[in-house]
Amino acid sequence: MKFGATTFVTADGIRPDRLGPALEERGFDSLFIAEHSHIPASRESPYPMGGELPGVYYRSLDPFVALTAAAGTTTDLRLGTGIALLVQRDTIHTAKEVASLDTLSGGRVIFGVGVGWNKEEMRNHGTDPRTRGALMDEQLEALKIIWREEQAEYHGKYVDFDPIFSWPKPVQRPHPPIYIGGNSPAALARVATHGDGWLPFAVSDPAEIRPQLDLLAEHTEKAEVTVSGVDSANRAVIDGYAEAGVQRATFVLRPQPEGEVLRQLDGLAEIVAAYR
């Protein structure tokens, strides 16, 4: 079983060019960085985890810029978006950002995507929350065409463009692995249709997602599973995920000063070493 870290990157926490090698040196295989372009000042959408929205959501750096910084100071670390809010992004620009990061990193990108939960944030980007799932399906189809074809074109209800040239093409062929975030039935169906991996949130009892893993195996044999936000204090939960066939688990790192993060990583490194 492999282990990674998932975090927001902020200006007052550890820098990504320092976090990347710290993870790599301690045996972690991946870094997943979250995304929010902004937080609307007036918000009705409830925070999915309950309670008040944590302050890091207001202060996050762009994940592709942060991952590029981490790429420059690492050699093997997988670089993931965890998750990119695809429905709030321009499809053609996103294709170039992902391909550029994959090129600069030598083919280490994992493209984690999701539809998001903050409806006010979506609307500010011109996205109708009611059709965000259908929009993302078309975006994923269009991205693959842009990455694969010399002249790419796509004509859908929500994504529509005539033939274009777009380089670079990703190092990973036909494209970087696409991990679909979310625990809903719609997310699981999207993995089978469009994804190369599933990126669900961790739950307290791994047995709860066993039926979903079985269903996923019925529809596709290719999908890898990375569980995000596993409780590092509960080895039984980690064992349960390993026994269920989960390929990777990530621990949540709070954006803190470098010294505090390194101390947390030193403790987590013992867990990583135990499962090698």
C-alpha positions in Angstrom: 0.0 0.0 0.0 1.3 3.5 -0.9 0.8 6.6 1.1 0.6 10.3 0.2 -0.3 13.6 1.7 -3.2 15.9 0.9 -3.2 19.5 1.8 -4.0 23.1 1.0 -0.9 25.2 0.3 -1.0 28.7 1.7 1.4 31.6 1.8 1.9 31.3 5.5 2.5 27.5 5.6 5.3 25.3 4.4 6.4 26.0 0.9 5.6 23.3 -1.7 9.2 23.2 -2.9 10.1 22.3 0.7 7.2 20.0 1.4 7.8 17.8 -1.7 11.3 16.6 -0.9 10.3 16.2 2.8 7.6 13.8 1.7 9.9 12.0 -0.7 12.7 11.5 1.8 10.2 9.9 4.3 8.9 7.3 1.8 5.6 9.0 0.7 4.8 8.5 -2.9 2.5 11.4 -3.6 1.3 14.9 -2.8 -2.3 16.0 -3.5 -3.1 19.7 -3.4 -6.7 21.0 -3.0 -8.2 23.9 -5.0 -10.6 26.7 -4.4 -10.3 29.7 -6.7 -12.0 31.9 -4.1 -14.6 31.8 -1.4 -17.7 34.0 -1.9 -18.3 36.5 0.9 -22.0 35.5 1.0 -22.4 31.8 1.1 -25.4 29.5 1.6 -23.7 26.2 0.6 -22.9 24.2 3.9 -19.4 23.0 4.4 -19.6 19.2 3.7 -17.6 18.2 6.8 -19.9 20.2 9.0 -19.3 23.3 11.2 -17.5 26.5 10.1 -15.5 26.6 6.9 -11.8 26.3 7.9 -9.7 29.4 7.2 -7.3 27.6 4.8 -10.1 27.6 2.2 -9.8 31.3 2.0 -6.0 31.4 1.6 -5.2 28.6 -0.8 -2.6 28.9 -3.6 -3.3 27.7 -7.1 -2.6 24.0 -7.1 -0.8 23.8 -10.5 1.6 26.6 -9.5 2.2 24.9 -6.2 2.7 21.4 -7.8 5.2 22.9 -10.3 7.2 24.2 -7.4 7.2 20.8 -5.8 8.1 19.1 -9.1 11.3 21.2 -9.3 12.7 19.8 -6.0 11.6 16.1 -6.3 12.4 13.3 -8.7 9.8 10.5 -8.1 6.9 12.1 -6.1 3.6 11.8 -7.8 1.9 15.2 -8.1 -1.9 15.2 -7.8 -4.7 17.7 -7.7 -6.9 16.7 -4.8 -9.2 17.9 -6.3 -9.3 20.3 -9.2 -12.7 21.9 -9.5 -13.0 21.2 -13.2 -16.5 22.6 -13.7 -15.1 26.0 -12.6 -12.3 25.9 -15.1 -11.8 26.7 -18.8 -11.4 23.3 -20.5 -8.7 24.4 -23.0 -6.6 26.3 -20.4 -6.9 23.3 -18.1 -5.6 20.9 -20.8 -2.5 23.1 -21.2 -1.9 23.4 -17.4 -2.1 19.6 -16.8 0.1 18.8 -19.9 2.6 21.5 -18.9 3.0 20.1 -15.4 3.3 16.6 -16.7 6.0 17.7 -19.1 8.0 19.7 -16.5 7.7 16.8 -14.0 8.7 14.1 -16.4 5.3 12.4 -16.3 4.3 12.4 -12.6 0.8 14.0 -12.7 -2.3 12.5 -11.2 -5.3 14.6 -12.3 -7.8 14.4 -9.5 -11.1 16.2 -10.4 -14.5 16.7 -8.9 -17.7 18.7 -9.3 -17.4 20.6 -6.0 -19.9 21.6 -3.4 -19.8 25.4 -3.2 -22.6 26.5 -5.5 -22.0 30.2 -5.1 -18.3 29.7 -6.1 -19.5 27.8 -9.2 -22.0 30.5 -10.2 -19.2 33.2 -10.0 -17.5 31.2 -12.7 -20.6 31.1 -14.9 -21.4 27.4 -14.0 -24.9 26.3 -13.3 -24.8 23.9 -10.3 -27.7 22.0 -11.7 -25.8 20.8 -14.8 -22.3 20.6 -13.3 -22.2 16.8 -13.7 -23.1 16.8 -17.4 -20.6 19.7 -17.9 -17.7 17.7 -16.3 -18.5 14.6 -18.4 -18.1 16.7 -21.5 -15.0 18.4 -20.2 -13.3 15.1 -19.5 -14.1 13.9 -23.0 -12.8 17.1 -24.5 -9.6 17.0 -22.4 -8.7 13.6 -23.6 -9.2 14.6 -27.2 -7.0 17.7 -26.7 -4.2 15.6 -25.1 -4.4 12.9 -27.7 -5.1 14.6 -31.1 -2.8 16.9 -33.1 -5.9 18.8 -34.2 -8.6 18.6 -31.5 -12.2 19.5 -31.8 -15.2 18.9 -29.6 -18.9 19.7 -30.0 -21.1 19.1 -27.0 -23.9 20.9 -25.3 -21.7 22.6 -22.7 -18.2 22.4 -24.3 -17.9 23.3 -27.9 -14.8 24.3 -30.0 -13.6 23.9 -33.6 -10.3 22.3 -34.5 -7.4 23.6 -32.4 -3.7 23.0 -31.9 -2.7 22.6 -28.3 0.8 21.7 -27.0 2.5 20.4 -25.1 1.0 16.9 -25.1 1.4 15.1 -21.8 4.4 12.8 -21.2 2.1 10.1 -19.9 0.2 8.6 -22.8 -2.6 8.7 -23.7 -2.9 11.2 -20.8 -2.2 11.5 -17.1 -4.4 9.3 -15.0 -7.7 10.9 -14.1 -9.0 10.2 -10.6 -12.6 11.1 -9.9 -13.3 12.5 -6.5 -16.4 12.0 -4.4 -18.3 9.2 -2.6 -21.6 9.5 -4.4 -23.1 7.0 -6.8 -22.6 9.6 -9.6 -18.9 9.9 -8.8 -18.5 6.1 -8.9 -20.3 5.9 -12.2 -18.1 8.6 -13.6 -15.0 6.5 -12.6 -16.2 3.7 -14.7 -17.0 5.9 -17.7 -14.3 8.5 -17.7 -11.8 7.8 -14.9 -8.6 5.8 -14.3 -9.0 6.0 -10.5 -11.3 6.8 -7.7 -10.5 9.4 -5.0 -13.1 9.0 -2.2 -13.0 10.6 1.2 -12.0 8.3 4.0 -14.7 6.8 6.2 -14.4 5.5 9.8 -15.2 1.9 8.7 -13.5 0.7 5.5 -16.2 -1.9 5.2 -18.6 0.9 4.3 -17.0 1.3 0.9 -16.5 -2.4 0.2 -19.7 -2.6 -1.8 -18.6 0.4 -3.9 -15.2 -1.3 -4.5 -17.0 -4.5 -5.6 -19.3 -2.5 -7.9 -16.3 -0.6 -9.4 -14.5 -3.9 -10.0 -17.6 -5.2 -12.0 -17.5 -2.2 -14.3 -13.7 -1.6 -14.8 -10.5 -3.5 -13.9 -8.3 -0.5 -14.5 -9.3 1.9 -11.8 -6.9 2.5 -8.9 -8.3 3.7 -5.5 -6.8 6.4 -3.4 -8.6 7.1 -0.1 -8.2 10.7 1.0 -7.9 11.8 4.6 -7.2 8.5 6.4 -7.0 8.7 10.2 -3.3 8.1 11.0 -4.1 7.3 14.6 -6.1 4.2 13.8 -4.0 1.4 12.3 -7.1 -0.8 12.1 -8.7 1.5 9.6 -5.6 1.6 7.5 -5.4 -2.2 7.7 -9.0 -2.4 6.6 -8.3 -0.3 3.5 -5.3 -2.4 2.7 -7.3 -5.6 3.0 -10.1 -4.1 0.8 -7.6 -3.6 -2.0 -7.1 0.1 -1.8 -3.8 1.0 -3.5 -3.1 4.3 -1.7 -4.2 6.3 1.3 -3.4 9.9 2.0 -3.0 11.7 5.3 -4.2 15.3 5.8 -1.6 17.9 6.5 -2.6 21.2 7.9 -0.9 24.2 6.3 1.6 25.0 9.1 5.1 26.4 9.4 7.8 24.1 8.1 9.1 22.9 11.5 5.6 21.8 12.6 4.9 20.0 9.4 8.2 18.2 9.4 7.5 16.9 13.0 4.2 15.6 11.8 5.7 13.9 8.8 8.4 12.2 11.0 5.6 10.6 13.0 3.7 9.5 9.8 6.8 8.1 8.3 6.7 5.3 10.8 3.3 4.2 9.4 4.6 4.5 5.9 7.6 2.3 6.6 5.4 -0.3 8.3 3.4 -1.0 5.2 6.3 -1.3 2.7 
